[in-house]
Amino acid sequence: MNLTIENILLIGSLLLFVSIVVGKTSYKFGVPTLLLFLAIGMLAGSDGIGGIYFDNPQIAQFIGIVALNFILFSGGLDTNWTSVKPILKEGIALSTFGVLLTAISVGTFVWYVTDFTFYESMLLGSIVSSTDAAAVFSILRSKSLALKTNLRPTLELESGSNDPMAYVLTIAFLTLVINQNQTIGSIVILFFQQMILGGITGFGFGKLSKFIINYIKLDFEGLYPVLVISLMFITFSATDFIGGNGFLAIYICAVYLGNQELIHKKTILKMYDGLAWLMQIVLFLTLGLLVFPSQIVPYMGIGLMISLFLILVARPIGVFFSLIFFKMKMRRRLYISWVGLRGAVPIVFATYPLLAGIEKANMIFNVVFFISVTSVLIQGTTLSVVAKWLKVALPEKVKPITEIEKLILDLPKSSSKEFEILPDYFAVNKRIVDLNFPKSAFIIMIKRNDEYIRPSGSTIIESKDKLMVLADSQDDFEMVEKCLHKSLFNSSSDDFEQSDK
C-alpha cells in the first residue's frame, strides 16, 4: 500500500490508536512499550501484514529530529536541578568520555570481526554509542521502577545529554569515510565547537525564553505551550545554524526552564508530557515502517555478536573508566552499565550514512536496527529484575516523588499556612512569578474581598489578600515570608492549618 494524502490520516490514526491500546498492557508481560510501537510499525510495513511501502530515509530523519526535540526538551523540563547537581560531574563524564570509550570499543570490535574499514567501523560504533533518551525516560519513569539515592537522576542526565556526543562522533567519522584525506584531528575541533556553542546558546536561550514566557502577555493560557514549542525550535535551529549542537542546546535550555518560576508552568509541563509520548510513538512507528525485516535476516548473526559485545563489554568499559575517579558502590556502577538502552536515536543516526550514499550504508542501518531491538528487548525487559538483584531498587511504597510530579499531579504538600498581605509588604502589586518563591512552596488559593481566586504566575498580589500556601517544611514558610515581606520577620501571618503527614 502506498501512502497518499487521502489515506495517510486514517492509517496514521489507526496505527496510533493500536499503539496506545497495545502499549497499555505491555508492561504486564514485561515488554517495553516502545518495542511494541516499533513492532507495530514493522507489521504495518511492506514486509508485514499492512503492506505500507515506506522507503524514505530523509523523511524518517526529519521526523526523528523533530521527535527528539520534543523528547529531549520534555526530559529537560522534568529534570530537577536539586537532584542533578550532586551527580552533575558523573553525568557529564558518562555522556562524554563514556560515549567516546563505547564508540571506540565497538568500532575496534567491528573492525576485527568484519570487512569494514577502520573509519566505517568507528562510524558504526559512534552511531550506537549513546543511550536512548526516549527508552530510558519512559522505562525509568514507569511505576514499576524506583531507584535508590541518585541513580535515576544520573541515568536520566546521561541519556538526555549524551546524544550530542554521539551525534558529533557520527558526523565526524561519516565525513572521514567520505573524505579519506581529512584527519582525525578535525574531530577534536568539531567536538569543542559543537559542545561549547551548544552549551552557551542553550543557557542563553533558556534565560531569554524565561523572560519571554513571563513578560509576554497572551490572551489565552493555551497559547503559552505553543510559545514554548516555538522557542524550542528556535533554540535548536539557531544553535545548529551557527555550528553548535542543537540537541545539547535544547536540553540545557529545558533544564533551565524546568527549574524556574514560569507563568502557566503546570499547563506547559502537562502538554509536553503528552507530546513526548506522542513523538515517541510516531518516531518508533516511522522507524518500524522504514525497516524491511527481510533485509535484516542476513545480518542477524553479526548484529547479535556486536549487540552482545556492546552490552557486556563496551558499555561496561565506558561506564567503569569514565567513573573511575568517582566514589561509587560497585552495584551502582553495574546497574548504570546495564541501563545502556539503545533505541530510536541510533536508528535515526543510522539514516545519515543512507542519505550520504556510502557503500555499506544499508548494512550499517540494518545492523544498528537489530542492535537497538535486542538492546531494548534484553535490557529493557530486565531493568526491574536487575535493580532488585543488585539491591538498588526501592519498594513501590517508598518511591520518591519529584517536585515536578507534585506540580503536575496536584499532590498535597506536607503542611499549609495562610499569609495575609499587609499594605507595606513588598509583594503588593507584584506578580507571583516575580516573588522568587522557594520551589517547594506553592500558592494554591487567594482570598480577596470574600472571593476565592485560583492563582497563576501572572496573578498580581494586592493588599489585604490572604494567600493559602502549601510547603514541605517550616524553613520553606520562612522563605515565603521573606519573599512576601522582603525584611526580617515581622510576621503578621496567622496559621491557617498545619497537618504533618
CORKADA-V517936 format. One record per residue. N is the residue number from 1. RES is the residue in one small letter. PHI is phi in radians with two decimals (* if undefined). PSI is psi in degrees with one decimal (999 if undefined). Layout:
n & res & phi & psi
N & RES & PHI & PSI
N & RES & PHI & PSI
//
This chain:
n & res & phi & psi
1 & m & * & 131.0
2 & n & -1.66 & 138.8
3 & l & -1.31 & 130.7
4 & t & -2.23 & 169.6
5 & i & -1.07 & -33.8
6 & e & -1.24 & -34.1
7 & n & -1.94 & -3.3
8 & i & -1.14 & -38.1
9 & l & -1.20 & -40.9
10 & l & -1.12 & -47.8
11 & i & -1.14 & -44.1
12 & g & -1.09 & -43.8
13 & s & -1.19 & -37.0
14 & l & -1.14 & -43.2
15 & l & -1.11 & -39.9
16 & l & -1.11 & -44.5
17 & f & -1.09 & -46.5
18 & v & -1.08 & -40.9
19 & s & -1.07 & -43.8
20 & i & -1.17 & -44.7
21 & v & -1.13 & -45.7
22 & v & -1.18 & -40.6
23 & g & -1.13 & -25.0
24 & k & -1.05 & -34.2
25 & t & -1.87 & 5.2
26 & s & -1.08 & -41.4
27 & y & -1.25 & -16.3
28 & k & -1.12 & -26.2
29 & f & -1.85 & 7.8
30 & g & 1.31 & 18.6
31 & v & -1.80 & 124.4
32 & p & -1.02 & 136.7
33 & t & -1.00 & -41.4
34 & l & -1.12 & -31.2
35 & l & -1.17 & -36.3
36 & l & -1.17 & -38.9
37 & f & -1.03 & -42.8
38 & l & -1.12 & -42.8
39 & a & -1.13 & -39.4
40 & i & -1.11 & -40.7
41 & g & -1.09 & -40.3
42 & m & -1.18 & -39.5
43 & l & -1.16 & -32.1
44 & a & -1.41 & -13.0
45 & g & -1.31 & -174.4
46 & s & -1.15 & -28.3
47 & d & -1.57 & -3.2
48 & g & -1.84 & -168.0
49 & i & -1.31 & -19.9
50 & g & -1.33 & -31.7
51 & g & 1.18 & 22.9
52 & i & -1.42 & 120.6
53 & y & -1.58 & 117.5
54 & f & -2.45 & 112.1
55 & d & -2.45 & 60.7
56 & n & -2.28 & 90.2
57 & p & -1.06 & -29.1
58 & q & -1.16 & -45.1
59 & i & -1.15 & -42.0
60 & a & -1.07 & -40.4
61 & q & -1.15 & -40.9
62 & f & -1.09 & -47.5
63 & i & -1.05 & -40.2
64 & g & -1.09 & -43.6
65 & i & -1.15 & -43.2
66 & v & -1.08 & -45.6
67 & a & -1.10 & -41.4
68 & l & -1.12 & -32.5
69 & n & -1.01 & -50.3
70 & f & -1.16 & -42.1
71 & i & -1.14 & -47.0
72 & l & -1.19 & -39.3
73 & f & -1.16 & -42.2
74 & s & -1.10 & -42.6
75 & g & -1.10 & -37.8
76 & g & -1.16 & -41.8
77 & l & -1.05 & -33.3
78 & d & -1.58 & 5.8
79 & t & -1.54 & 117.6
80 & n & -1.46 & 114.2
81 & w & -1.05 & -33.6
82 & t & -1.07 & -37.8
83 & s & -1.36 & -33.4
84 & v & -1.37 & -35.5
85 & k & -0.93 & -44.7
86 & p & -1.13 & -23.2
87 & i & -2.02 & 20.9
88 & l & -1.07 & -43.9
89 & k & -1.13 & -41.8
90 & e & -1.09 & -42.9
91 & g & -1.10 & -42.3
92 & i & -1.15 & -40.1
93 & a & -1.08 & -42.3
94 & l & -1.18 & -39.1
95 & s & -1.42 & -9.4
96 & t & -2.05 & -73.2
97 & f & -1.11 & -38.9
98 & g & -1.11 & -42.8
99 & v & -1.13 & -42.2
100 & l & -1.07 & -45.8
101 & l & -1.12 & -39.5
102 & t & -1.10 & -44.4
103 & a & -1.08 & -44.4
104 & i & -1.15 & -41.9
105 & s & -1.10 & -49.8
106 & v & -1.13 & -42.8
107 & g & -1.04 & -42.7
108 & t & -1.11 & -42.4
109 & f & -1.10 & -45.4
110 & v & -1.09 & -38.7
111 & w & -1.07 & -36.8
112 & y & -1.38 & -32.6
113 & v & -1.78 & -4.8
114 & t & -2.25 & 179.5
115 & d & -1.67 & 16.4
116 & f & -1.15 & 147.7
117 & t & -1.26 & 170.0
118 & f & -1.05 & -46.5
119 & y & -1.18 & -37.6
120 & e & -1.12 & -39.0
121 & s & -1.13 & -44.8
122 & m & -1.16 & -30.9
123 & l & -1.11 & -46.6
124 & l & -1.11 & -42.1
125 & g & -1.08 & -37.4
126 & s & -1.17 & -40.0
127 & i & -1.07 & -37.1
128 & v & -1.78 & 15.9
129 & s & -1.42 & -20.7
130 & s & -1.81 & 151.4
131 & t & -1.34 & 157.0
132 & d & -1.65 & 121.4
133 & a & -1.09 & -43.3
134 & a & -1.05 & -45.5
135 & a & -1.18 & -46.0
136 & v & -1.16 & -46.8
137 & f & -1.04 & -47.5
138 & s & -1.21 & -39.4
139 & i & -1.34 & -44.1
140 & l & -1.17 & -27.2
141 & r & -1.61 & 6.0
142 & s & -1.24 & 154.8
143 & k & -1.20 & -13.0
144 & s & -1.49 & -1.5
145 & l & -2.40 & 117.5
146 & a & -2.28 & 133.0
147 & l & -2.01 & 152.3
148 & k & -1.28 & 159.7
149 & t & 0.77 & -128.2
150 & n & -1.83 & 25.6
151 & l & -1.13 & -47.6
152 & r & -1.11 & -47.4
153 & p & -1.01 & -36.7
154 & t & -1.09 & -47.1
155 & l & -1.18 & -39.7
156 & e & -1.24 & -38.5
157 & l & -1.11 & -43.5
158 & e & -1.07 & -49.5
159 & s & -1.17 & -30.9
160 & g & -1.39 & -21.5
161 & s & -2.01 & -2.6
162 & n & -1.66 & -9.3
163 & d & -1.08 & -39.4
164 & p & -0.99 & -41.4
165 & m & -1.12 & -44.7
166 & a & -1.13 & -37.2
167 & y & -1.11 & -45.5
168 & v & -1.07 & -45.4
169 & l & -1.12 & -40.3
170 & t & -1.09 & -48.6
171 & i & -1.12 & -39.6
172 & a & -1.13 & -49.2
173 & f & -1.28 & -28.9
174 & l & -1.12 & -40.4
175 & t & -1.09 & -40.0
176 & l & -1.21 & -32.3
177 & v & -1.17 & -41.0
178 & i & -1.33 & -43.3
179 & n & -2.02 & 94.3
180 & q & -1.18 & -19.3
181 & n & -1.38 & -11.1
182 & q & -1.36 & 158.7
183 & t & -1.86 & 162.1
184 & i & -1.13 & -23.7
185 & g & -1.02 & -26.2
186 & s & -1.15 & -25.3
187 & i & -1.13 & -41.6
188 & v & -1.09 & -45.4
189 & i & -1.09 & -45.4
190 & l & -1.08 & -40.4
191 & f & -1.06 & -52.5
192 & f & -1.13 & -37.2
193 & q & -1.09 & -49.2
194 & q & -1.11 & -45.7
195 & m & -1.26 & -44.8
196 & i & -1.16 & -49.5
197 & l & -1.14 & -38.8
198 & g & -1.09 & -43.8
199 & g & -1.15 & -45.0
200 & i & -1.15 & -48.0
201 & t & -1.18 & -34.5
202 & g & -1.08 & -46.7
203 & f & -1.18 & -40.7
204 & g & -1.11 & -45.9
205 & f & -1.18 & -28.0
206 & g & -1.10 & -47.7
207 & k & -1.14 & -41.8
208 & l & -1.13 & -40.4
209 & s & -1.13 & -39.6
210 & k & -1.05 & -45.1
211 & f & -1.08 & -44.9
212 & i & -1.13 & -45.7
213 & i & -1.09 & -42.3
214 & n & -1.42 & -22.9
215 & y & -1.97 & -11.6
216 & i & -1.40 & 137.9
217 & k & -1.85 & 105.3
218 & l & -1.76 & 147.5
219 & d & -1.33 & -23.9
220 & f & -2.21 & 137.4
221 & e & -1.07 & -34.8
222 & g & -1.15 & -14.0
223 & l & -1.41 & -18.8
224 & y & -1.15 & -44.1
225 & p & -1.06 & -35.6
226 & v & -1.13 & -39.5
227 & l & -1.04 & -42.8
228 & v & -1.13 & -38.0
229 & i & -1.06 & -44.0
230 & s & -1.11 & -40.1
231 & l & -1.16 & -35.2
232 & m & -1.09 & -48.7
233 & f & -1.21 & -33.9
234 & i & -1.10 & -43.5
235 & t & -1.03 & -47.5
236 & f & -1.13 & -51.2
237 & s & -1.24 & -38.5
238 & a & -1.15 & -41.4
239 & t & -1.10 & -44.6
240 & d & -1.12 & -35.1
241 & f & -1.12 & -36.1
242 & i & -1.60 & 5.7
243 & g & 1.66 & 10.6
244 & g & -1.63 & 176.9
245 & n & -1.62 & 111.2
246 & g & -1.14 & -35.5
247 & f & -1.12 & -43.1
248 & l & -1.14 & -40.0
249 & a & -1.10 & -46.8
250 & i & -1.22 & -31.4
251 & y & -1.19 & -45.5
252 & i & -1.13 & -41.9
253 & c & -1.03 & -44.0
254 & a & -1.20 & -39.7
255 & v & -1.07 & -42.6
256 & y & -1.09 & -48.8
257 & l & -1.14 & -37.3
258 & g & -1.14 & -17.7
259 & n & -1.95 & 19.4
260 & q & -2.04 & 161.9
261 & e & -1.42 & 119.4
262 & l & -2.19 & 149.0
263 & i & -1.18 & 134.2
264 & h & 0.96 & 39.9
265 & k & -1.10 & -39.5
266 & k & -1.09 & -40.3
267 & t & -1.10 & -42.8
268 & i & -1.12 & -44.0
269 & l & -1.14 & -42.6
270 & k & -1.11 & -41.8
271 & m & -1.13 & -43.1
272 & y & -1.19 & -31.4
273 & d & -1.09 & -44.6
274 & g & -1.18 & -41.9
275 & l & -1.14 & -35.7
276 & a & -1.09 & -41.8
277 & w & -1.15 & -42.0
278 & l & -1.04 & -44.4
279 & m & -1.19 & -35.1
280 & q & -1.10 & -44.0
281 & i & -1.12 & -48.8
282 & v & -1.06 & -42.2
283 & l & -1.10 & -48.4
284 & f & -1.23 & -35.8
285 & l & -1.10 & -43.7
286 & t & -1.10 & -44.4
287 & l & -1.19 & -32.3
288 & g & -1.15 & -38.8
289 & l & -1.19 & -35.3
290 & l & -1.20 & -33.6
291 & v & -1.42 & 146.4
292 & f & -1.90 & 103.6
293 & p & -0.92 & -34.2
294 & s & -1.13 & -25.8
295 & q & -1.43 & -16.7
296 & i & -1.39 & -31.9
297 & v & -0.90 & -46.1
298 & p & -1.09 & -20.4
299 & y & -1.84 & 9.2
300 & m & -1.13 & -37.7
301 & g & -1.11 & -54.7
302 & i & -1.18 & -33.6
303 & g & -1.11 & -40.6
304 & l & -1.19 & -39.2
305 & m & -1.05 & -48.2
306 & i & -1.16 & -39.3
307 & s & -1.10 & -45.7
308 & l & -1.14 & -38.8
309 & f & -1.11 & -41.2
310 & l & -1.08 & -46.4
311 & i & -1.23 & -44.3
312 & l & -1.65 & -20.7
313 & v & -2.16 & -59.0
314 & a & -1.13 & -47.2
315 & r & -1.08 & -47.5
316 & p & -1.02 & -38.6
317 & i & -1.06 & -46.9
318 & g & -1.06 & -41.4
319 & v & -1.25 & -51.5
320 & f & -1.17 & -40.1
321 & f & -1.33 & -33.4
322 & s & -1.28 & -23.0
323 & l & -1.85 & 13.8
324 & i & -1.11 & -26.8
325 & f & -1.69 & 6.9
326 & f & -1.91 & 142.3
327 & k & -1.36 & 116.4
328 & m & -2.77 & 137.8
329 & k & -1.13 & 148.5
330 & m & -1.05 & -36.6
331 & r & -1.14 & -32.2
332 & r & -1.24 & -41.1
333 & r & -1.07 & -42.1
334 & l & -1.11 & -39.5
335 & y & -1.25 & -40.9
336 & i & -1.02 & -39.8
337 & s & -1.10 & -38.8
338 & w & -1.27 & -31.3
339 & v & -1.47 & 56.6
340 & g & -1.85 & 50.8
341 & l & -1.11 & 128.3
342 & r & -1.80 & 141.9
343 & g & -2.59 & -121.3
344 & a & -1.30 & -33.4
345 & v & -1.02 & -49.8
346 & p & -1.05 & -35.4
347 & i & -1.17 & -40.9
348 & v & -1.08 & -44.7
349 & f & -1.11 & -29.2
350 & a & -1.25 & -13.0
351 & t & -1.33 & -18.7
352 & y & -1.12 & -47.0
353 & p & -1.07 & -34.4
354 & l & -1.09 & -45.6
355 & l & -1.24 & -28.0
356 & a & -1.34 & -18.5
357 & g & 1.29 & 28.6
358 & i & -1.27 & 162.8
359 & e & -1.04 & -45.8
360 & k & -1.76 & 23.4
361 & a & -1.04 & -43.7
362 & n & -1.14 & -39.9
363 & m & -1.15 & -43.3
364 & i & -1.05 & -44.9
365 & f & -1.07 & -46.6
366 & n & -1.20 & -37.2
367 & v & -1.16 & -43.8
368 & v & -1.10 & -41.4
369 & f & -1.05 & -44.4
370 & f & -1.14 & -40.1
371 & i & -1.08 & -43.5
372 & s & -1.11 & -43.7
373 & v & -1.11 & -46.4
374 & t & -1.17 & -34.0
375 & s & -1.12 & -48.3
376 & v & -1.14 & -38.3
377 & l & -1.20 & -44.2
378 & i & -1.39 & -52.8
379 & q & -1.41 & -41.5
380 & g & -1.11 & -33.4
381 & t & -1.43 & -9.7
382 & t & -2.05 & 8.5
383 & l & -1.06 & -43.5
384 & s & -1.18 & -42.0
385 & v & -1.11 & -46.1
386 & v & -1.16 & -37.3
387 & a & -1.08 & -42.1
388 & k & -1.23 & -38.3
389 & w & -1.14 & -38.9
390 & l & -1.50 & -1.6
391 & k & 1.06 & 42.0
392 & v & -1.97 & 5.8
393 & a & -1.68 & 148.0
394 & l & -1.73 & 147.2
395 & p & -1.06 & 148.2
396 & e & -1.00 & -34.0
397 & k & -1.22 & -17.8
398 & v & -1.99 & 20.6
399 & k & -1.06 & 124.8
400 & p & -1.22 & 148.5
401 & i & -2.01 & 126.3
402 & t & -1.37 & 164.4
403 & e & -1.12 & -35.1
404 & i & -1.13 & -41.4
405 & e & -1.12 & -38.5
406 & k & -1.08 & -40.0
407 & l & -1.17 & -42.9
408 & i & -1.22 & -43.0
409 & l & -1.54 & -2.8
410 & d & 1.02 & 37.6
411 & l & -1.32 & 146.2
412 & p & -1.25 & 149.7
413 & k & -1.47 & -178.2
414 & s & -1.38 & -20.2
415 & s & -2.74 & 164.8
416 & s & -2.37 & 157.6
417 & k & -2.74 & 147.6
418 & e & -1.80 & 136.7
419 & f & -2.13 & 128.6
420 & e & -1.72 & 129.7
421 & i & -1.55 & 113.4
422 & l & -1.54 & 160.2
423 & p & -1.00 & -29.0
424 & d & -1.60 & 7.1
425 & y & -1.26 & 147.0
426 & f & -1.07 & -32.1
427 & a & -1.24 & -15.5
428 & v & -1.05 & 129.3
429 & n & 1.15 & 20.5
430 & k & -1.89 & 148.5
431 & r & -1.33 & 150.2
432 & i & -1.02 & -39.2
433 & v & -1.14 & -20.6
434 & d & -1.58 & 0.4
435 & l & -1.55 & -10.7
436 & n & 0.99 & 49.7
437 & f & -1.06 & 152.1
438 & p & -1.07 & 144.0
439 & k & -1.15 & -17.3
440 & s & -1.66 & 12.2
441 & a & -2.20 & 139.7
442 & f & -2.38 & 141.1
443 & i & -1.53 & 116.5
444 & i & -1.75 & -18.8
445 & m & -2.76 & 145.8
446 & i & -2.17 & 127.1
447 & k & -1.72 & 120.8
448 & r & -2.39 & 113.7
449 & n & 0.92 & 50.3
450 & d & 1.15 & 15.1
451 & e & -2.07 & 151.1
452 & y & -1.92 & 129.1
453 & i & -2.03 & 131.4
454 & r & -1.56 & 113.7
455 & p & -1.40 & 158.7
456 & s & -2.26 & 178.7
457 & g & -1.09 & -25.9
458 & s & -1.58 & -2.4
459 & t & -1.13 & 131.5
460 & i & -1.61 & 127.8
461 & i & -1.35 & 135.2
462 & e & -2.04 & 159.4
463 & s & -1.05 & 141.0
464 & k & 1.31 & 5.7
465 & d & -1.14 & 148.6
466 & k & -2.03 & 118.9
467 & l & -1.76 & 128.0
468 & m & -1.65 & 116.2
469 & v & -2.03 & 134.4
470 & l & -1.84 & 137.8
471 & a & -2.69 & 174.9
472 & d & -1.64 & -27.8
473 & s & -2.65 & 169.5
474 & q & -1.13 & -32.5
475 & d & -1.06 & -38.2
476 & d & -1.12 & -41.4
477 & f & -1.14 & -35.6
478 & e & -1.15 & -37.8
479 & m & -1.16 & -38.4
480 & v & -1.07 & -42.9
481 & e & -1.03 & -42.2
482 & k & -1.12 & -42.9
483 & c & -1.11 & -36.5
484 & l & -1.35 & -39.8
485 & h & -1.73 & -28.9
486 & k & 0.98 & 37.8
487 & s & -2.68 & 173.9
488 & l & -1.18 & 164.3
489 & f & -1.16 & 109.6
490 & n & -2.03 & 65.9
491 & s & -1.15 & 123.1
492 & s & -2.02 & 16.9
493 & s & -1.67 & 148.7
494 & d & -1.95 & 145.0
495 & d & -1.18 & 127.9
496 & f & -1.64 & -46.5
497 & e & -2.91 & 142.8
498 & q & -2.57 & 112.9
499 & s & -2.28 & 113.1
500 & d & -1.43 & 135.7
501 & k & -2.02 & 999
//
